[in-house]
Amino acid sequence: MKFETFDTRGAVALVTGGARGIGLSIAERLAKKGAVVVIADLDGEVARSAAERLGRGAVGRELDAGDPEALEVLVDEVEALLGPLDIVVNNAGIMPVGPLLEEPLAVAQATMRVNFWAHYYSYRLIAPRMIARGRGHIINITSAAGAIHSPGLASYVASKHAATGFARSAREELVGTGVTLSTVMPSAVRTQLVDGIPFKWWERLGIVTPNVVARRAVGTLARRPAVVGAPAGTVPLLRIYHVVPEGLWLFGRSLFGADRTLAPYDKPARHEYDSRISRQAEIVGGEN
C-alpha cells in the first residue's frame, strides 16, 4: 500500500520511554521536523529535564506505560493542552538477562507488562481517537528479538514476539481508516540495555546507536511501512533465520561461542539498569 508522507509540522507526538536512549533520540528528530513532543517516562523528573533541554514546546511528563489508567489521564491532559495526538511512539521497554529459572516471576510479569501490554493499552485507548479523525501514525518499537530466539532472554523474547505479532495484526485492522502503524525492529542498541553483557567481538559489530533506530523510526512517516529494521537489512536477515534447521543453528551458535545465557554478566556495570527493572517488578508486586 502507498501512503502520503505524514505531515509533522505542528503535529502532537507522544513518545513513551522518551527521557533517554532511543526514545530521546526519536523525540529530538520529531521536534526538528516541527512536531510538538510529549516526552513520557517512568522517571518524571528526567522526562521534564529532557523536554526542557529539547525546547521547541516539548513537554515532559511522568508515565508508567503499563498502567492503562495513568495513560488515559496523560492522553486526556495532552489533548486538552496541546490538541489531538497525531503520532504515538510506543518505545518504553525493559530487558532482563540471565537464565530463565533464576528470573523472579515479578520480573517476567513486568517484562510483559511494559513490552507488550503497554502497546496494547496504548492502541486500545488512542487508535479510536485517531480513527475518528481519520489521521494518525503509531510507531511501535519492538526488537529483532521479536523474530528470533535467544537463551538468557526468554521473557524478553516472548514479550517482543507478542508485541511484534500484535502490531502487525493491528495494522491490518486499520486499513482504510487513515491511521497507520509501523513496527521498528532494532538489533542490540548502545544504551543501558546492553550494559554489562559480555558480547563477543563479532556481536559488538551489530550493536547500533539510538540515533540509527530513531532515524529508521521517524523515517516511517514518509511511506508508513509495515515493518522496518534497524539497521537497514535487519528484516531480510530475520526472515532467513526461519528457514535454518535447528541443528545447523545450534552448531553455528556453538562454533561462534554464542550458546550461552548471557551470563555471567557484569552486575556492577548493569546495576543502574537492573534497578529500573526492579522498580517495574515492584510495581507489578504492588498490583498483585
N, C-alpha and C positions, 0 to 999 in steps of 0.2 A: 504494500500500500504506500501511496505517496501523500505526504503532508506538507503544508506550507510551513516555512520557518516560523517558530513561535516567537512572537514579538516580546522582548523582555523589558522594553522601555516603560518604566512606571509599574511593571508587574510586581505583585507582592509574593515573596518567596519565603517559605519556611524550611529551615534546614535543621533536622534533629541531630544530636551529637555534633553540633556545629562549633563548639568552642575551641577545638584543636584538631590537628591531623587532617584527614580527608574532608571532614565537614567544614572546617575553617577555610580550606583551600577552595572548596566549592562556593562557599559564601562570598569569598573575595572575588571570584570570577563572575558570579551573578551580579554583584554590586557594580563591577566595572562595566557590565553590559546594561546598566541602567535600572536594575531591579532594586526594590526596597526589601532588604533581607531581615528576616527574624531568625536570630541565632538562638536555638533552644538546646539546653544541655542540662544534665542532672546536676552539674555544678553551676548554679545560677550566677555566682559571683564571677566565675571565669567567663561565662557567656556574656555578661554585661560588659566586662572589661574588653572582650574581643570585639563586641559591637561598637564600643566607644573608639577603639583603635581603627576599626574599619570605616567609621563615619558614613557618609552618604545616606544618612537617615536610618541606618541599621539599628535594630532593637535587640537587646539580649534578655532572655527570659529563662527561668528555671523550669525544667520539664523532666519528669520521669516518663519516657516514651512508652513504657509498658503499662502505664496507668490510663485507661480509656477516659476516666472522669477528668483527670488532670489535663489530658489532651483536649478534651472538649472545652474546658474552661479557657485554655490558652487560645484555641482557634476562635472562639467567640470574642475574646478580648482583641485579638489581632484584627479580625474582620471589622470590629466596631471602631478600632483605632486607625487602621490603615486601608481597609477595604477588603473585598473578597480575595481569597488566596488563588493565585494563578499557577504557582509552581510549588510543589512539595517534594522535598528530598528526604527520604527515609534512610538515614545514614547511621543512626545510633546502633552500636553493637558491641559485643564483648567476645573474647576468645580465650577461654581457659585451656590450658595444655596439661598433658600428663596422662598416665594410664587410666582407663575408664573406671576400673574397680576401686581406684583410690580417690575418685572425684566425689565430693559431697553431693547429695541429692539436691540440696538447695542451689548449688552452683549450676547443675544441669537444668533445673527448672528456670533459673534466672536467664540462662543462655537462650532457651526457647522463648522466654517472655520478651526479651529485648530484641533478639534477632529475627523472630518470626511474628509473635503476637502483636508487637508494636506496628509492624507493617499491616497486619490485618485490621487492627483498630483504626489506624490512620485511613485506610481505604474505606472502611465502613462509614466513617464519620465525614470525610472530606469529599470522596467521589460523588455522592449525591448532590452536594452543593455545586460542584463543578459541572456536573451533567445538567443541572437546572439552568446554568448559564451558557452551556454549550462551549465552554472553554476551560482548559486546564491541562497541565502536564505533570505527571508523577514520575519521580526518578527513585527507584529502589536500589540501594547499594547492597548487593549480596556478596558473592565471593566465587572464585574459581572452585573453592571447596564445595560449592553448591552443585557441582557436576562430577566430582571425583570422590574418592575416599582416602582417609589418611589415619593410620594408627596414632594415638595420642591426641586426636582431635575429634573423637567420636560424637560428642554432644554438639560441638561447633559445626561439624559437617552435617549432622542431622538438621540443625536449625537452618543452615544455609540451603540445603536441598529443599526444605519446606518453603523457605522464603522465595527461592527461585521458581519453584513449581507454582506457587500461589500467584506470583507476579505475572508469569507467562499466561496462566489461565484467566486471571482477572483482566488482562489486557484485551483478550478476545471478546470479553463481555462488554467492553467499551466501544467496540467498533460502531461507527455511525453516530456517536454521541458528541463528537468534537473534543473529547477528552482522550488523552493518550497516556500510556505507561511504558517506560523503558527500564530494563534491568541492566545494571552495570556489574560485571563480574571481574573484580581485580585479582591479580596474583598476590603474593605477600607484599605488604606495603611497609615502607620505612617509617613506622610510627611506634608508639609504646607497645602496640600489639605484638611486635616481634622481639621486644626486649628480652634478653637472657636466653633466647632459644639458640641451641648450638648448631647453627646451619653449617652444612658443608660448603666448601668454596664455590662449587658449581651451583649450589642452591642460591647463594647470595647474588648470582648473576641475574636471577629472576625477580629480585626484590625491586619494586618501583617506588617512586616518591609519591606523596599525596597529590602533588601537582599533576602528575600523569593521570591519576584517577579522576581528578577534578576536571581536567581538560576533556577526558572522554565522557564524563557525566554531563557536563554543561553542553558538550557537543551534540548530545541527543536532541537538543532543542531545535537543531537545524532540520533533521529529517525524521526525528522521533522513531528510531528503530526499535524493534522488539528487544534486542539484547546486544550489548557491546562488551568487549573485554578490555582490560587494562593490564598490560599494554595491548595495542592492536595486534591481532593474530592469536590472542588467547583462546577465543571461542572455537576456531577451527581445530586447534590442538586438543581442546577438551573433547571434541567430537571424535577424534581419532582414538582417544583413550578408551572409549566404549567398545571398540572392536578388538582390543588387545586381550588375548586369552589370559586368565588369571595366572597360570603357571609362568608365562613369559613376563607378566607384570611383576610377580614376586621375585623372579630371578633378577630382573633389572634393578629392583629396589635393593636386593641383597648385594648385587655387583657394585652399586654406587654408594653403599652404606646408608641407604635411606629406610632400611627395615627396622625402625625404632619408634618409640612413642614420644619422641621429642624430649626425652628425659635421659639423664638428669639435666635440668636447665639451671641457669644461674639465678637462684632465688633472690639474692640481694639486688641484682640488676633489674629484676622483674617486680620488685616489691611495690612500687607505686602503682603499676598497672593492676597487679593482683589485689591491691587494696580497693581499687574501684570495682573489681569483680565481687569482692567480699561485700561491698556496700549493696550491690544489686542482690546478692544472696540474702542479706539481712532483710531487704525489703520483701523478698519472697517469704522468708520465715515469718515476718510480721503479718502477712496476708493469710497464712495457713492457720 
